[in-house]
Amino acid sequence: MAEEPMSGSWNPTALSANASNNIIPMHEATQEVSILDSRATSGIVQTKEAAPLNGCEWRTQGPLAQLKTSGRRICACPPQGILARIATNVVAVVLIWAVIWSITNRESLPGGNLFALLFLYLFAVIGGKIMGLIKFPGLPPFPPLLGMLLVGFLLRNIPLISDIVQINVKWGASLRSIALSIILARAGLGLDPKALKKLKAVCFRLSLGPCLIEACTAAVVSHFLMHLPWQWGFILGFVLGAVSPAVVVPSMLVLQAGGYGIDKGVPTLLMAAGSFDDILAITGFNTCLGIAFSSGSTLENVLRGVLEVAVGIAAGGLLGIFIRYFPSKDQAYLVWKRAFFVIGLSMFAIFSSMYFGFPGSGGLCTIVLAFLAGLSWSDEKKEVEKIIKVAWEIFQPFLFGLIGAEISVASLEPQTVGFCIATLAVGLIARVTVTFVLVCFAGFDLKEKIFISLAWIPKATVQAAIGSVALDTAREQADKQLEKYGMDVLTVAFLAILITAPIGALLIGLAGPQLLHKTADTNREDHIYEEREEIEIHGPA
């Protein structure tokens, strides 16, 4: 009888037999694994031992590889990365100008109207991007609109550039009116009917009281200090009466993400009340605008203002009901068609109201038609809002750039600037004081009341949108005295944006962590969810 091999001996015959059956004995598999482990371990040891011999090459292999990769991307052929993006954008801008030049010839050359508009738009976009890059730790970024405004102001007042950037007054007014119609359409779509029912008394007071008090205060001060007629004083007052969602909303979102004030709903309160504050200011402005450009007795002017409000609401109601059903839900590209109708009818309402002599009804018509149209769109309303937001981002540089370009340093008198700043300051003091009083007995402590009052300072988008409307309307009347009043209103609006937008953003960012209570991380998400369920309103801009 043949002897069986010992368990610890090597038996190639048995191994081959087992291998043919795809079976490896356990003790032999263990031996092979041990051999592989020993080889792998020795390899690692050798690598680590060899590392000091290579100096810093072992430690810097990753960064060097990244530098080489980025260098290859920059110097690649064809180019890639940031170099490719810059080249694409530059060529796109040149191509747009070349196409316009091939059609219009002289209008697209330096000194022409189209060249000036393209030049202004390009540098307004660049100014907005640069302003958006200015960030401080723990603070919201400066609003890009501030950079656009400053670019327009500089282009108007730098001698060599102002000679080649000559914008036709009619074109500038039309572009600002288009931007205004888009803002008002966004405001109407942003109103949530469910939120209107759930608004608390403090939110109603916060959206109504400060706007009216600041408007009345500015009207009185401007009447006696700047010698504006009462109608124009209230036009100026309602221009100043609106708070800027473009500054307040991003700042509130930063604080909300950090857990500040969400236990009592301070960010949500300010974002919601800000939307209705703007609607009230725009409505008051349009009403006073209609009264100011009416000829007749005081009673007739007041009745005409009321008539313009009624006409705006009625026309907006009819157009809003029309958009609810046309285009029908079975049509292709439904969202795009709805957005087209909203924007198109909004522009038509603004321009036709000026043409027919009812300048105060166009804005109200736009807000009402957008609000009524969005009532039956449910979830598709958000998609329409996204398209209109893109339209706003396109026309925003035109609006703020053109507003800045209207202000000429040579035509400003120091006394006028001083009176404008004084009117703005007195109005802000009244606004902050009334805001503090109105949030009393609402469950907020002293620090929270101070913060809410300070957060109600910034002004930007609405001031730019409606600040030039009175001037444009006065130019259509060809009345030099009315044009002077309109320029005074525009100057105050310009200074209000320039002063309060950055100061307001800094005050909110600095005072928020100091004055608001910070919610623990474990409860933060629950509070944010409850706030969003309670009210969800997006500002006009």
C-alpha positions as a Python dict, from the first residue, in 0.01 Angstrom:
ca = {
    (1, 'M'): (0, 0, 0),
    (2, 'A'): (141, 342, -97),
    (3, 'E'): (219, 586, 176),
    (4, 'E'): (20, 902, 194),
    (5, 'P'): (228, 1219, 186),
    (6, 'M'): (270, 1412, 505),
    (7, 'S'): (63, 1720, 547),
    (8, 'G'): (364, 1948, 559),
    (9, 'S'): (540, 1805, 250),
    (10, 'W'): (519, 1927, -110),
    (11, 'N'): (323, 1694, -339),
    (12, 'P'): (316, 1818, -698),
    (13, 'T'): (104, 1524, -813),
    (14, 'A'): (-171, 1603, -568),
    (15, 'L'): (-147, 1971, -647),
    (16, 'S'): (-186, 1915, -1016),
    (17, 'A'): (-478, 1681, -959),
    (18, 'N'): (-654, 1929, -738),
    (19, 'A'): (-576, 2209, -975),
    (20, 'S'): (-736, 2020, -1257),
    (21, 'N'): (-1050, 2004, -1048),
    (22, 'N'): (-1025, 2378, -967),
    (23, 'I'): (-963, 2294, -604),
    (24, 'I'): (-664, 2411, -403),
    (25, 'P'): (-607, 2253, -65),
    (26, 'M'): (-643, 2490, 228),
    (27, 'H'): (-291, 2444, 362),
    (28, 'E'): (-137, 2512, 21),
    (29, 'A'): (-355, 2820, -38),
    (30, 'T'): (-245, 2952, 299),
    (31, 'Q'): (117, 2907, 202),
    (32, 'E'): (67, 3098, -125),
    (33, 'V'): (-112, 3384, 50),
    (34, 'S'): (171, 3405, 302),
    (35, 'I'): (426, 3425, 24),
    (36, 'L'): (230, 3702, -154),
    (37, 'D'): (186, 3897, 169),
    (38, 'S'): (555, 3878, 243),
    (39, 'R'): (640, 4000, -107),
    (40, 'A'): (393, 4287, -85),
    (41, 'T'): (520, 4388, 257),
    (42, 'S'): (878, 4384, 143),
    (43, 'G'): (783, 4594, -157),
    (44, 'I'): (624, 4857, 64),
    (45, 'V'): (922, 4863, 294),
    (46, 'Q'): (1156, 4902, 2),
    (47, 'T'): (950, 5189, -136),
    (48, 'K'): (946, 5372, 196),
    (49, 'E'): (1317, 5313, 239),
    (50, 'A'): (1384, 5449, -106),
    (51, 'A'): (1176, 5760, -45),
    (52, 'P'): (1441, 5953, 155),
    (53, 'L'): (1687, 5890, -125),
    (54, 'N'): (1462, 6077, -366),
    (55, 'G'): (1440, 6384, -140),
    (56, 'C'): (1127, 6592, -179),
    (57, 'E'): (1021, 6411, -496),
    (58, 'W'): (814, 6166, -292),
    (59, 'R'): (631, 6438, -104),
    (60, 'T'): (568, 6678, -393),
    (61, 'Q'): (464, 6433, -657),
    (62, 'G'): (92, 6529, -621),
    (63, 'P'): (124, 6912, -647),
    (64, 'L'): (376, 6887, -928),
    (65, 'A'): (145, 6661, -1119),
    (66, 'Q'): (-141, 6907, -1069),
    (67, 'L'): (73, 7199, -1187),
    (68, 'K'): (181, 7008, -1493),
    (69, 'T'): (-180, 6916, -1567),
    (70, 'S'): (-304, 7276, -1532),
    (71, 'G'): (-11, 7398, -1741),
    (72, 'R'): (-93, 7150, -2013),
    (73, 'R'): (-459, 7267, -2008),
    (74, 'I'): (-360, 7634, -2045),
    (75, 'C'): (-102, 7566, -2316),
    (76, 'A'): (-303, 7290, -2481),
    (77, 'C'): (-378, 7298, -2849),
    (78, 'P'): (-663, 7363, -2895),
    (79, 'P'): (-690, 7577, -2575),
    (80, 'Q'): (-899, 7457, -2282),
    (81, 'G'): (-1013, 7586, -1945),
    (82, 'I'): (-1015, 7956, -1854),
    (83, 'L'): (-817, 8060, -2162),
    (84, 'A'): (-1075, 7900, -2388),
    (85, 'R'): (-1361, 8066, -2199),
    (86, 'I'): (-1199, 8410, -2224),
    (87, 'A'): (-1134, 8366, -2595),
    (88, 'T'): (-1491, 8246, -2654),
    (89, 'N'): (-1647, 8540, -2469),
    (90, 'V'): (-1426, 8797, -2640),
    (91, 'V'): (-1496, 8658, -2985),
    (92, 'A'): (-1871, 8642, -2907),
    (93, 'V'): (-1877, 9011, -2810),
    (94, 'V'): (-1678, 9111, -3117),
    (95, 'L'): (-1906, 8899, -3336),
    (96, 'I'): (-2219, 9064, -3197),
    (97, 'W'): (-2071, 9406, -3266),
    (98, 'A'): (-1960, 9300, -3615),
    (99, 'V'): (-2307, 9175, -3708),
    (100, 'I'): (-2470, 9495, -3579),
    (101, 'W'): (-2209, 9705, -3761),
    (102, 'S'): (-2270, 9521, -4088),
    (103, 'I'): (-2638, 9616, -4063),
    (104, 'T'): (-2629, 9968, -3916),
    (105, 'N'): (-2285, 10099, -4021),
    (106, 'R'): (-2230, 10436, -3846),
    (107, 'E'): (-2462, 10361, -3556),
    (108, 'S'): (-2223, 10087, -3441),
    (109, 'L'): (-1909, 10300, -3460),
    (110, 'P'): (-1778, 10516, -3171),
    (111, 'G'): (-2021, 10801, -3121),
    (112, 'G'): (-2314, 10597, -3248),
    (113, 'N'): (-2611, 10494, -3036),
    (114, 'L'): (-2579, 10115, -3075),
    (115, 'F'): (-2206, 10128, -3005),
    (116, 'A'): (-2276, 10321, -2685),
    (117, 'L'): (-2540, 10071, -2570),
    (118, 'L'): (-2317, 9771, -2638),
    (119, 'F'): (-2021, 9944, -2472),
    (120, 'L'): (-2229, 10031, -2166),
    (121, 'Y'): (-2379, 9683, -2141),
    (122, 'L'): (-2043, 9508, -2166),
    (123, 'F'): (-1875, 9716, -1898),
    (124, 'A'): (-2184, 9707, -1674),
    (125, 'V'): (-2167, 9327, -1679),
    (126, 'I'): (-1796, 9339, -1598),
    (127, 'G'): (-1857, 9589, -1318),
    (128, 'G'): (-2126, 9367, -1170),
    (129, 'K'): (-1898, 9064, -1180),
    (130, 'I'): (-1616, 9254, -1009),
    (131, 'M'): (-1849, 9386, -739),
    (132, 'G'): (-1979, 9035, -678),
    (133, 'L'): (-1622, 8915, -616),
    (134, 'I'): (-1577, 9155, -324),
    (135, 'K'): (-1648, 8934, -26),
    (136, 'F'): (-1564, 8949, 343),
    (137, 'P'): (-1567, 8649, 576),
    (138, 'G'): (-1909, 8599, 731),
    (139, 'L'): (-2069, 8876, 525),
    (140, 'P'): (-2289, 8855, 216),
    (141, 'P'): (-2127, 8975, -108),
    (142, 'F'): (-2193, 9325, -231),
    (143, 'P'): (-2483, 9335, -479),
    (144, 'P'): (-2359, 9333, -842),
    (145, 'L'): (-2606, 9609, -927),
    (146, 'L'): (-2382, 9852, -737),
    (147, 'G'): (-2098, 9784, -981),
    (148, 'M'): (-2332, 9832, -1277),
    (149, 'L'): (-2450, 10164, -1138),
    (150, 'L'): (-2096, 10291, -1083),
    (151, 'V'): (-1988, 10186, -1432),
    (152, 'G'): (-2269, 10388, -1589),
    (153, 'F'): (-2181, 10687, -1373),
    (154, 'L'): (-1812, 10668, -1468),
    (155, 'L'): (-1880, 10628, -1839),
    (156, 'R'): (-2091, 10944, -1831),
    (157, 'N'): (-1837, 11154, -1640),
    (158, 'I'): (-1498, 11047, -1779),
    (159, 'P'): (-1429, 11307, -2054),
    (160, 'L'): (-1277, 11091, -2328),
    (161, 'I'): (-1521, 10805, -2285),
    (162, 'S'): (-1828, 11027, -2257),
    (163, 'D'): (-1751, 11165, -2604),
    (164, 'I'): (-1781, 10824, -2770),
    (165, 'V'): (-2063, 10689, -2550),
    (166, 'Q'): (-2363, 10891, -2666),
    (167, 'I'): (-2692, 10716, -2584),
    (168, 'N'): (-3015, 10834, -2743),
    (169, 'V'): (-3259, 10952, -2476),
    (170, 'K'): (-3552, 10766, -2634),
    (171, 'W'): (-3357, 10439, -2651),
    (172, 'G'): (-3244, 10471, -2290),
    (173, 'A'): (-3597, 10539, -2168),
    (174, 'S'): (-3734, 10243, -2364),
    (175, 'L'): (-3476, 10001, -2226),
    (176, 'R'): (-3545, 10117, -1872),
    (177, 'S'): (-3918, 10070, -1929),
    (178, 'I'): (-3858, 9716, -2053),
    (179, 'A'): (-3658, 9640, -1738),
    (180, 'L'): (-3934, 9794, -1527),
    (181, 'S'): (-4199, 9574, -1689),
    (182, 'I'): (-3991, 9263, -1616),
    (183, 'I'): (-3946, 9363, -1252),
    (184, 'L'): (-4318, 9423, -1208),
    (185, 'A'): (-4401, 9092, -1374),
    (186, 'R'): (-4169, 8913, -1133),
    (187, 'A'): (-4331, 9097, -845),
    (188, 'G'): (-4677, 8984, -951),
    (189, 'L'): (-4574, 8623, -1001),
    (190, 'G'): (-4389, 8626, -670),
    (191, 'L'): (-4704, 8695, -470),
    (192, 'D'): (-4829, 8376, -306),
    (193, 'P'): (-5206, 8375, -233),
    (194, 'K'): (-5160, 8118, 44),
    (195, 'A'): (-4902, 8340, 208),
    (196, 'L'): (-5137, 8637, 185),
    (197, 'K'): (-5387, 8449, 401),
    (198, 'K'): (-5124, 8339, 653),
    (199, 'L'): (-4957, 8677, 699),
    (200, 'K'): (-4940, 8777, 1060),
    (201, 'A'): (-5028, 9124, 1184),
    (202, 'V'): (-4663, 9214, 1240),
    (203, 'C'): (-4578, 9131, 878),
    (204, 'F'): (-4867, 9345, 758),
    (205, 'R'): (-4754, 9634, 977),
    (206, 'L'): (-4394, 9595, 866),
    (207, 'S'): (-4483, 9607, 497),
    (208, 'L'): (-4730, 9895, 529),
    (209, 'G'): (-4616, 10134, 801),
    (210, 'P'): (-4248, 10211, 721),
    (211, 'C'): (-4318, 10262, 350),
    (212, 'L'): (-4600, 10510, 408),
    (213, 'I'): (-4420, 10699, 685),
    (214, 'E'): (-4098, 10733, 486),
    (215, 'A'): (-4292, 10843, 177),
    (216, 'C'): (-4480, 11110, 370),
    (217, 'T'): (-4168, 11228, 553),
    (218, 'A'): (-3965, 11255, 233),
    (219, 'A'): (-4253, 11437, 64),
    (220, 'V'): (-4270, 11701, 337),
    (221, 'V'): (-3891, 11748, 357),
    (222, 'S'): (-3846, 11768, -21),
    (223, 'H'): (-4133, 12016, -51),
    (224, 'F'): (-3977, 12264, 192),
    (225, 'L'): (-3611, 12185, 131),
    (226, 'M'): (-3596, 12110, -243),
    (227, 'H'): (-3905, 12318, -333),
    (228, 'L'): (-4078, 12028, -509),
    (229, 'P'): (-4456, 12048, -560),
    (230, 'W'): (-4655, 11820, -333),
    (231, 'Q'): (-4729, 11573, -612),
    (232, 'W'): (-4360, 11544, -696),
    (233, 'G'): (-4272, 11526, -329),
    (234, 'F'): (-4488, 11216, -292),
    (235, 'I'): (-4343, 11072, -613),
    (236, 'L'): (-4000, 11108, -453),
    (237, 'G'): (-4131, 10968, -125),
    (238, 'F'): (-4266, 10649, -281),
    (239, 'V'): (-3945, 10606, -481),
    (240, 'L'): (-3758, 10603, -150),
    (241, 'G'): (-4024, 10403, 34),
    (242, 'A'): (-3931, 10062, -109),
    (243, 'V'): (-3674, 9829, 43),
    (244, 'S'): (-3444, 9633, -188),
    (245, 'P'): (-3495, 9254, -211),
    (246, 'A'): (-3170, 9235, -409),
    (247, 'V'): (-2985, 9327, -89),
    (248, 'V'): (-3213, 9197, 186),
    (249, 'V'): (-3289, 8848, 51),
    (250, 'P'): (-2926, 8728, -1),
    (251, 'S'): (-2831, 8870, 339),
    (252, 'M'): (-3122, 8693, 509),
    (253, 'L'): (-3033, 8365, 341),
    (254, 'V'): (-2676, 8389, 474),
    (255, 'L'): (-2801, 8450, 828),
    (256, 'Q'): (-3061, 8176, 795),
    (257, 'A'): (-2797, 7928, 683),
    (258, 'G'): (-2595, 8017, 992),
    (259, 'G'): (-2893, 7960, 1219),
    (260, 'Y'): (-2941, 8325, 1319),
    (261, 'G'): (-3292, 8446, 1394),
    (262, 'I'): (-3474, 8141, 1261),
    (263, 'D'): (-3616, 8050, 1602),
    (264, 'K'): (-3850, 8351, 1573),
    (265, 'G'): (-3866, 8362, 1194),
    (266, 'V'): (-3685, 8693, 1149),
    (267, 'P'): (-3536, 8616, 803),
    (268, 'T'): (-3867, 8487, 670),
    (269, 'L'): (-4054, 8786, 812),
    (270, 'L'): (-3822, 9035, 643),
    (271, 'M'): (-3822, 8857, 307),
    (272, 'A'): (-4201, 8831, 304),
    (273, 'A'): (-4271, 9185, 421),
    (274, 'G'): (-4016, 9324, 175),
    (275, 'S'): (-4212, 9194, -121),
    (276, 'F'): (-4535, 9362, -11),
    (277, 'D'): (-4343, 9677, 84),
    (278, 'D'): (-4226, 9704, -277),
    (279, 'I'): (-4574, 9645, -418),
    (280, 'L'): (-4712, 9924, -199),
    (281, 'A'): (-4436, 10166, -302),
    (282, 'I'): (-4485, 10093, -672),
    (283, 'T'): (-4862, 10134, -641),
    (284, 'G'): (-4826, 10466, -458),
    (285, 'F'): (-4570, 10587, -710),
    (286, 'N'): (-4791, 10508, -1008),
    (287, 'T'): (-5088, 10681, -846),
    (288, 'C'): (-4890, 10998, -769),
    (289, 'L'): (-4734, 10991, -1115),
    (290, 'G'): (-5077, 10999, -1274),
    (291, 'I'): (-5181, 11289, -1051),
    (292, 'A'): (-4862, 11487, -1120),
    (293, 'F'): (-4907, 11478, -1498),
    (294, 'S'): (-5277, 11563, -1492),
    (295, 'S'): (-5392, 11912, -1580),
    (296, 'G'): (-5679, 12056, -1383),
    (297, 'S'): (-5781, 12131, -1028),
    (298, 'T'): (-5656, 11937, -729),
    (299, 'L'): (-5983, 11745, -701),
    (300, 'E'): (-5971, 11653, -1070),
    (301, 'N'): (-5613, 11535, -1036),
    (302, 'V'): (-5698, 11316, -737),
    (303, 'L'): (-5998, 11170, -918),
    (304, 'R'): (-5783, 11106, -1224),
    (305, 'G'): (-5529, 10926, -1008),
    (306, 'V'): (-5803, 10704, -868),
    (307, 'L'): (-5928, 10645, -1222),
    (308, 'E'): (-5582, 10536, -1335),
    (309, 'V'): (-5564, 10288, -1048),
    (310, 'A'): (-5905, 10148, -1144),
    (311, 'V'): (-5809, 10127, -1512),
    (312, 'G'): (-5484, 9949, -1428),
    (313, 'I'): (-5655, 9693, -1205),
    (314, 'A'): (-5935, 9631, -1456),
    (315, 'A'): (-5702, 9594, -1755),
    (316, 'G'): (-5467, 9372, -1556),
    (317, 'G'): (-5760, 9157, -1447),
    (318, 'L'): (-5880, 9102, -1804),
    (319, 'L'): (-5533, 9026, -1936),
    (320, 'G'): (-5455, 8798, -1642),
    (321, 'I'): (-5771, 8594, -1698),
    (322, 'F'): (-5684, 8568, -2067),
    (323, 'I'): (-5335, 8431, -1992),
    (324, 'R'): (-5479, 8175, -1751),
    (325, 'Y'): (-5653, 7998, -2041),
    (326, 'F'): (-5443, 8095, -2343),
    (327, 'P'): (-5222, 7920, -2432),
    (328, 'S'): (-5415, 7606, -2341),
    (329, 'K'): (-5253, 7327, -2145),
    (330, 'D'): (-5242, 7089, -2443),
    (331, 'Q'): (-5008, 7310, -2646),
    (332, 'A'): (-4640, 7241, -2698),
    (333, 'Y'): (-4378, 7465, -2533),
    (334, 'L'): (-4644, 7574, -2285),
    (335, 'V'): (-4406, 7729, -2030),
    (336, 'W'): (-4222, 7931, -2293),
    (337, 'K'): (-4547, 8061, -2442),
    (338, 'R'): (-4677, 8164, -2100),
    (339, 'A'): (-4354, 8346, -2021),
    (340, 'F'): (-4371, 8520, -2358),
    (341, 'F'): (-4727, 8636, -2297),
    (342, 'V'): (-4646, 8763, -1947),
    (343, 'I'): (-4340, 8960, -2060),
    (344, 'G'): (-4500, 9080, -2383),
    (345, 'L'): (-4822, 9201, -2222),
    (346, 'S'): (-4626, 9362, -1938),
    (347, 'M'): (-4419, 9562, -2185),
    (348, 'F'): (-4731, 9653, -2381),
    (349, 'A'): (-4903, 9773, -2062),
    (350, 'I'): (-4610, 9998, -1967),
    (351, 'F'): (-4563, 10154, -2311),
    (352, 'S'): (-4932, 10186, -2400),
    (353, 'S'): (-5015, 10354, -2068),
    (354, 'M'): (-4763, 10625, -2153),
    (355, 'Y'): (-4901, 10659, -2504),
    (356, 'F'): (-5265, 10693, -2395),
    (357, 'G'): (-5186, 10939, -2117),
    (358, 'F'): (-5239, 10704, -1821),
    (359, 'P'): (-4881, 10661, -1694),
    (360, 'G'): (-4992, 10544, -1351),
    (361, 'S'): (-5198, 10250, -1474),
    (362, 'G'): (-4928, 10052, -1656),
    (363, 'G'): (-4742, 9931, -1349),
    (364, 'L'): (-5058, 9821, -1168),
    (365, 'C'): (-5182, 9643, -1480),
    (366, 'T'): (-4857, 9446, -1501),
    (367, 'I'): (-4865, 9336, -1137),
    (368, 'V'): (-5231, 9233, -1149),
    (369, 'L'): (-5206, 9038, -1475),
    (370, 'A'): (-4898, 8846, -1357),
    (371, 'F'): (-5058, 8768, -1021),
    (372, 'L'): (-5387, 8644, -1169),
    (373, 'A'): (-5212, 8445, -1439),
    (374, 'G'): (-5002, 8259, -1186),
    (375, 'L'): (-5299, 8157, -971),
    (376, 'S'): (-5390, 7861, -1192),
    (377, 'W'): (-5043, 7756, -1302),
    (378, 'S'): (-4954, 7566, -981),
    (379, 'D'): (-4611, 7402, -1019),
    (380, 'E'): (-4555, 7537, -1371),
    (381, 'K'): (-4549, 7886, -1227),
    (382, 'K'): (-4194, 7829, -1100),
    (383, 'E'): (-4079, 7738, -1450),
    (384, 'V'): (-4227, 8059, -1587),
    (385, 'E'): (-4055, 8254, -1309),
    (386, 'K'): (-3721, 8100, -1407),
    (387, 'I'): (-3757, 8221, -1766),
    (388, 'I'): (-3857, 8571, -1655),
    (389, 'K'): (-3562, 8572, -1414),
    (390, 'V'): (-3330, 8509, -1710),
    (391, 'A'): (-3491, 8801, -1892),
    (392, 'W'): (-3428, 9019, -1585),
    (393, 'E'): (-3063, 8914, -1571),
    (394, 'I'): (-3028, 9019, -1935),
    (395, 'F'): (-3182, 9364, -1888),
    (396, 'Q'): (-3047, 9434, -1539),
    (397, 'P'): (-2713, 9575, -1668),
    (398, 'F'): (-2905, 9807, -1899),
    (399, 'L'): (-3123, 9937, -1617),
    (400, 'F'): (-2851, 10017, -1363),
    (401, 'G'): (-2596, 10122, -1622),
    (402, 'L'): (-2840, 10367, -1781),
    (403, 'I'): (-2944, 10503, -1441),
    (404, 'G'): (-2581, 10576, -1358),
    (405, 'A'): (-2526, 10729, -1702),
    (406, 'E'): (-2806, 10981, -1642),
    (407, 'I'): (-2615, 11150, -1358),
    (408, 'S'): (-2373, 11416, -1475),
    (409, 'V'): (-2136, 11567, -1221),
    (410, 'A'): (-2108, 11886, -1425),
    (411, 'S'): (-2482, 11952, -1400),
    (412, 'L'): (-2507, 11879, -1028),
    (413, 'E'): (-2490, 12165, -783),
    (414, 'P'): (-2340, 12099, -437),
    (415, 'Q'): (-2647, 12252, -275),
    (416, 'T'): (-2876, 12015, -466),
    (417, 'V'): (-2671, 11713, -364),
    (418, 'G'): (-2677, 11827, -3),
    (419, 'F'): (-3055, 11870, -6),
    (420, 'C'): (-3096, 11528, -167),
    (421, 'I'): (-2882, 11360, 98),
    (422, 'A'): (-3065, 11546, 375),
    (423, 'T'): (-3402, 11431, 238),
    (424, 'L'): (-3276, 11075, 218),
    (425, 'A'): (-3134, 11086, 571),
    (426, 'V'): (-3449, 11227, 732),
    (427, 'G'): (-3663, 10971, 552),
    (428, 'L'): (-3439, 10686, 669),
    (429, 'I'): (-3448, 10808, 1029),
    (430, 'A'): (-3827, 10814, 1018),
    (431, 'R'): (-3836, 10469, 859),
    (432, 'V'): (-3603, 10309, 1115),
    (433, 'T'): (-3788, 10468, 1406),
    (434, 'V'): (-4132, 10361, 1285),
    (435, 'T'): (-4008, 10010, 1210),
    (436, 'F'): (-3879, 9975, 1565),
    (437, 'V'): (-4213, 10090, 1706),
    (438, 'L'): (-4421, 9863, 1482),
    (439, 'V'): (-4237, 9544, 1581),
    (440, 'C'): (-4297, 9611, 1949),
    (441, 'F'): (-4533, 9370, 2124),
    (442, 'A'): (-4460, 9109, 1856),
    (443, 'G'): (-4251, 8875, 2068),
    (444, 'F'): (-3910, 9015, 1974),
    (445, 'D'): (-3648, 9125, 2225),
    (446, 'L'): (-3463, 9457, 2209),
    (447, 'K'): (-3173, 9330, 1997),
    (448, 'E'): (-3405, 9171, 1743),
    (449, 'K'): (-3606, 9493, 1714),
    (450, 'I'): (-3287, 9688, 1645),
    (451, 'F'): (-3180, 9438, 1380),
    (452, 'I'): (-3517, 9443, 1201),
    (453, 'S'): (-3503, 9823, 1194),
    (454, 'L'): (-3151, 9824, 1046),
    (455, 'A'): (-3240, 9556, 790),
    (456, 'W'): (-3509, 9787, 650),
    (457, 'I'): (-3250, 10041, 523),
    (458, 'P'): (-3114, 9908, 186),
    (459, 'K'): (-3253, 10048, -139),
    (460, 'A'): (-3161, 9946, -491),
    (461, 'T'): (-3377, 9764, -745),
    (462, 'V'): (-3711, 9944, -715),
    (463, 'Q'): (-3537, 10283, -694),
    (464, 'A'): (-3355, 10212, -1020),
    (465, 'A'): (-3670, 10081, -1187),
    (466, 'I'): (-3906, 10368, -1105),
    (467, 'G'): (-3658, 10645, -1027),
    (468, 'S'): (-3624, 10745, -1393),
    (469, 'V'): (-3988, 10696, -1494),
    (470, 'A'): (-4089, 11045, -1383),
    (471, 'L'): (-3798, 11198, -1577),
    (472, 'D'): (-3884, 11001, -1891),
    (473, 'T'): (-4249, 11106, -1864),
    (474, 'A'): (-4147, 11471, -1818),
    (475, 'R'): (-3929, 11454, -2130),
    (476, 'E'): (-4228, 11335, -2328),
    (477, 'Q'): (-4416, 11644, -2209),
    (478, 'A'): (-4125, 11865, -2327),
    (479, 'D'): (-4151, 12073, -2009),
    (480, 'K'): (-3815, 12194, -1876),
    (481, 'Q'): (-3948, 12258, -1526),
    (482, 'L'): (-4094, 11908, -1502),
    (483, 'E'): (-3767, 11768, -1635),
    (484, 'K'): (-3583, 11944, -1352),
    (485, 'Y'): (-3818, 11785, -1099),
    (486, 'G'): (-3765, 11448, -1263),
    (487, 'M'): (-3387, 11489, -1249),
    (488, 'D'): (-3408, 11574, -879),
    (489, 'V'): (-3605, 11254, -817),
    (490, 'L'): (-3354, 11052, -1018),
    (491, 'T'): (-3061, 11208, -832),
    (492, 'V'): (-3208, 11114, -496),
    (493, 'A'): (-3274, 10761, -623),
    (494, 'F'): (-2914, 10734, -745),
    (495, 'L'): (-2772, 10854, -414),
    (496, 'A'): (-3007, 10624, -223),
    (497, 'I'): (-2873, 10321, -410),
    (498, 'L'): (-2512, 10433, -386),
    (499, 'I'): (-2528, 10500, -11),
    (500, 'T'): (-2776, 10254, 136),
    (501, 'A'): (-2705, 9939, -67),
    (502, 'P'): (-2347, 9877, 56),
    (503, 'I'): (-2411, 10021, 403),
    (504, 'G'): (-2726, 9814, 443),
    (505, 'A'): (-2553, 9494, 334),
    (506, 'L'): (-2268, 9555, 579),
    (507, 'L'): (-2503, 9642, 865),
    (508, 'I'): (-2707, 9327, 814),
    (509, 'G'): (-2398, 9109, 789),
    (510, 'L'): (-2226, 9260, 1092),
    (511, 'A'): (-2526, 9313, 1318),
    (512, 'G'): (-2700, 8983, 1246),
    (513, 'P'): (-2462, 8754, 1439),
    (514, 'Q'): (-2445, 9006, 1723),
    (515, 'L'): (-2815, 9083, 1765),
    (516, 'L'): (-2993, 8763, 1662),
    (517, 'H'): (-3016, 8443, 1861),
    (518, 'K'): (-2838, 8147, 1704),
    (519, 'T'): (-3036, 7824, 1692),
    (520, 'A'): (-2862, 7498, 1777),
    (521, 'D'): (-2766, 7278, 1483),
    (522, 'T'): (-3000, 7002, 1594),
    (523, 'N'): (-3304, 7227, 1563),
    (524, 'R'): (-3194, 7446, 1272),
    (525, 'E'): (-3328, 7232, 990),
    (526, 'D'): (-3664, 7191, 1160),
    (527, 'H'): (-3702, 7568, 1201),
    (528, 'I'): (-3605, 7637, 841),
    (529, 'Y'): (-3850, 7375, 716),
    (530, 'E'): (-4131, 7519, 926),
    (531, 'E'): (-4056, 7872, 803),
    (532, 'R'): (-4059, 7766, 440),
    (533, 'E'): (-4384, 7584, 490),
    (534, 'E'): (-4537, 7888, 658),
    (535, 'I'): (-4455, 8137, 385),
    (536, 'E'): (-4254, 8128, 63),
    (537, 'I'): (-4236, 8454, -122),
    (538, 'H'): (-3970, 8567, -370),
    (539, 'G'): (-3891, 8936, -409),
    (540, 'P'): (-3923, 9124, -733),
    (541, 'A'): (-3555, 9109, -787),
}
